[in-house]
Amino acid sequence: MRPTLTLVALIALVAGAIAQVTFQNSSQTILRVDNGSYGPEIEEYHYYYDQWPIGLSVSSKGRLFVCYTRGDYQFTLGEAVNKTAEVPYPAGLNLPASETNTTWHGIQFGSNNQTGLISVQALYITPATANRPETLWVLDTGRPTIMNAQGVPTMPYGQPGGPKVIGISLNNDTVYATYTFPSDVHYPDSYMNDIRFDLRSNVTSSGQGIAYIVDSSNEGRPGFIMLDLGTGDSWRRLSQDASVLRVDQDVPSYQGHPFYQNTLGSPIGHLQEGLDGIQLSPDGKTIYYSPLTGNYLYSVPAANLRERDTNPLADQAAHNNVSNLGQRGGNANGFEGDSNGLVYQLMPEHNAIYYYDPRDLQTHGYVRDPRIIWPDSASIGADGYFYMNINQLPYQPMWNGGVDLRMHPGAVLRCKLLGNGTKISTLG
């Protein structure tokens, strides 16, 4: 029996040693540690050495388009020409910074230019269909950031004509569609943040499809704007619904530090943004969404947002049919979705991307990495990659008392989608 006991003791000793080695890291601790990363391998796809980006979209041929919200940037829409540079795109469409705003009786307004680009917030590419070329859709807020005489940033009101959606054919790089909004749909303090499309002929009476647009208005009237791509008609739903409002006094944490907004000319405060992320399911039936400053994911039937005001119960029905899908583990910025129906959510508090799976009704981790410092937008390519813009937004001067704490370069990172997922191609 003694040899047997000795063998058992030896096995236990070896197992204990292996357990200790398992949790060793570069600091030589024997404790389990968080190494800050998981998920598929990340590739550093593009670097930003000049303008800090907001949105991006990747075409079926691998063309990378990027947008930048104005202040004084030279251009607001560009195309990457190599791994470290972008140029204005397309030729002649970007307004000079000096033409992006105007003053009326001492009140600042964004330009009402209906053809030139003022301040682009988001991009989305829809695949080619029988009736429409592969299209780069451009969401122009019409509201650039400007500095007053004291160097304090302000955002002028939007006026009709400036806020718009533009469709650019990627066959010939020319604009073929422009849509503007009346003042009772896009308010002067509206801020269009993101956009999704359903181009199927059966979703609108015009047969030309619909755009779902996020109005994330910091001033307090967030909601959804719908745009009929055939008629140009637009309307609102879920304005000021509890599910689209910001969470007041929210204090997120970025890179382990509690965050308070420190804007020149204003008291120390909090992020004000409400409705932010949006994603349409591959069957076109469900809109997923959430405010930036909240931890809950919501959904609403897309049919409720499409319903027109000729139905006197349309707005009430939309409010009644909002579903709370539960907490996801933190604030989320933009959304994207793949052909498997997964709803990817950009999680700046965790340097991560999560996804919601409608099949098991849970949120899961997809990829996490210390390089993911504020993922501000994402694009799923036809190549099966998930592309994300990294722009270090919490370190921008507007949130840090005028001090720019960002470090070049910014980046586009990419990694392979789960389960052989790819870009949604069922909505056109």
Secondary structure in CASP SS format (residue, H / E / C, confidence):
PFRMAT SS
TARGET T0000
AUTHOR 0000-0000-0000
METHOD secondary structure of the structure
MODEL  1
M C 1.00
R H 1.00
P H 1.00
T H 1.00
L H 1.00
T H 1.00
L H 1.00
V H 1.00
A H 1.00
L H 1.00
I H 1.00
A H 1.00
L H 1.00
V H 1.00
A H 1.00
G H 1.00
A H 1.00
I H 1.00
A H 1.00
Q H 1.00
V H 1.00
T H 1.00
F C 1.00
Q C 1.00
N C 1.00
S C 1.00
S C 1.00
Q C 1.00
T C 1.00
I C 1.00
L C 1.00
R C 1.00
V C 1.00
D C 1.00
N C 1.00
G C 1.00
S C 1.00
Y E 1.00
G C 1.00
P C 1.00
E C 1.00
I C 1.00
E E 1.00
E E 1.00
Y E 1.00
H E 1.00
Y E 1.00
Y E 1.00
Y C 1.00
D C 1.00
Q C 1.00
W C 1.00
P C 1.00
I C 1.00
G E 1.00
L E 1.00
S E 1.00
V E 1.00
S C 1.00
S C 1.00
K C 1.00
G C 1.00
R C 1.00
L E 1.00
F E 1.00
V E 1.00
C E 1.00
Y C 1.00
T C 1.00
R C 1.00
G C 1.00
D C 1.00
Y C 1.00
Q C 1.00
F C 1.00
T C 1.00
L E 1.00
G E 1.00
E E 1.00
A E 1.00
V E 1.00
N E 1.00
K C 1.00
T C 1.00
A E 1.00
E E 1.00
V E 1.00
P E 1.00
Y C 1.00
P C 1.00
A C 1.00
G C 1.00
L C 1.00
N E 1.00
L C 1.00
P C 1.00
A H 1.00
S H 1.00
E H 1.00
T C 1.00
N E 1.00
T E 1.00
T E 1.00
W E 1.00
H C 1.00
G C 1.00
I E 1.00
Q E 1.00
F E 1.00
G E 1.00
S C 1.00
N C 1.00
N C 1.00
Q C 1.00
T C 1.00
G C 1.00
L E 1.00
I C 1.00
S C 1.00
V E 1.00
Q E 1.00
A E 1.00
L E 1.00
Y E 1.00
I E 1.00
T E 1.00
P C 1.00
A C 1.00
T C 1.00
A C 1.00
N C 1.00
R C 1.00
P C 1.00
E C 1.00
T E 1.00
L E 1.00
W E 1.00
V E 1.00
L E 1.00
D E 1.00
T C 1.00
G C 1.00
R C 1.00
P C 1.00
T C 1.00
I E 1.00
M E 1.00
N C 1.00
A C 1.00
Q C 1.00
G C 1.00
V C 1.00
P E 1.00
T E 1.00
M C 1.00
P C 1.00
Y E 1.00
G C 1.00
Q C 1.00
P C 1.00
G C 1.00
G C 1.00
P C 1.00
K E 1.00
V E 1.00
I E 1.00
G E 1.00
I E 1.00
S E 1.00
L C 1.00
N C 1.00
N C 1.00
D C 1.00
T E 1.00
V E 1.00
Y E 1.00
A E 1.00
T E 1.00
Y E 1.00
T E 1.00
F C 1.00
P C 1.00
S C 1.00
D C 1.00
V C 1.00
H C 1.00
Y C 1.00
P C 1.00
D C 1.00
S C 1.00
Y C 1.00
M E 1.00
N E 1.00
D E 1.00
I E 1.00
R E 1.00
F E 1.00
D E 1.00
L C 1.00
R C 1.00
S C 1.00
N C 1.00
V C 1.00
T C 1.00
S C 1.00
S C 1.00
G C 1.00
Q C 1.00
G C 1.00
I E 1.00
A E 1.00
Y E 1.00
I E 1.00
V E 1.00
D E 1.00
S C 1.00
S C 1.00
N C 1.00
E C 1.00
G C 1.00
R C 1.00
P C 1.00
G E 1.00
F E 1.00
I E 1.00
M E 1.00
L E 1.00
D E 1.00
L C 1.00
G C 1.00
T C 1.00
G C 1.00
D C 1.00
S E 1.00
W E 1.00
R E 1.00
R E 1.00
L C 1.00
S C 1.00
Q C 1.00
D C 1.00
A H 1.00
S H 1.00
V H 1.00
L C 1.00
R C 1.00
V C 1.00
D C 1.00
Q C 1.00
D C 1.00
V C 1.00
P C 1.00
S E 1.00
Y E 1.00
Q C 1.00
G C 1.00
H E 1.00
P E 1.00
F C 1.00
Y C 1.00
Q E 1.00
N E 1.00
T C 1.00
L C 1.00
G C 1.00
S C 1.00
P C 1.00
I C 1.00
G E 1.00
H C 1.00
L C 1.00
Q C 1.00
E C 1.00
G C 1.00
L E 1.00
D E 1.00
G E 1.00
I E 1.00
Q E 1.00
L E 1.00
S C 1.00
P C 1.00
D C 1.00
G C 1.00
K C 1.00
T E 1.00
I E 1.00
Y E 1.00
Y E 1.00
S E 1.00
P E 1.00
L C 1.00
T C 1.00
G C 1.00
N C 1.00
Y E 1.00
L E 1.00
Y E 1.00
S E 1.00
V E 1.00
P E 1.00
A H 1.00
A H 1.00
N H 1.00
L H 1.00
R H 1.00
E C 1.00
R C 1.00
D C 1.00
T C 1.00
N C 1.00
P C 1.00
L C 1.00
A H 1.00
D H 1.00
Q H 1.00
A H 1.00
A H 1.00
H H 1.00
N H 1.00
N C 1.00
V C 1.00
S E 1.00
N E 1.00
L E 1.00
G E 1.00
Q E 1.00
R C 1.00
G C 1.00
G C 1.00
N C 1.00
A C 1.00
N C 1.00
G C 1.00
F E 1.00
E E 1.00
G E 1.00
D C 1.00
S C 1.00
N C 1.00
G C 1.00
L C 1.00
V E 1.00
Y E 1.00
Q E 1.00
L E 1.00
M E 1.00
P H 1.00
E H 1.00
H H 1.00
N C 1.00
A E 1.00
I E 1.00
Y E 1.00
Y E 1.00
Y E 1.00
D E 1.00
P C 1.00
R C 1.00
D C 1.00
L C 1.00
Q E 1.00
T E 1.00
H E 1.00
G E 1.00
Y E 1.00
V E 1.00
R E 1.00
D C 1.00
P C 1.00
R C 1.00
I C 1.00
I C 1.00
W C 1.00
P E 1.00
D E 1.00
S E 1.00
A E 1.00
S E 1.00
I E 1.00
G C 1.00
A C 1.00
D C 1.00
G C 1.00
Y E 1.00
F E 1.00
Y E 1.00
M E 1.00
N E 1.00
I E 1.00
N C 1.00
Q C 1.00
L H 1.00
P H 1.00
Y H 1.00
Q C 1.00
P H 1.00
M H 1.00
W H 1.00
N E 1.00
G C 1.00
G C 1.00
V C 1.00
D C 1.00
L C 1.00
R C 1.00
M C 1.00
H C 1.00
P C 1.00
G E 1.00
A E 1.00
V E 1.00
L E 1.00
R E 1.00
C E 1.00
K E 1.00
L C 1.00
L H 1.00
G H 1.00
N H 1.00
G C 1.00
T C 1.00
K C 1.00
I C 1.00
S C 1.00
T C 1.00
L C 1.00
G C 1.00
END
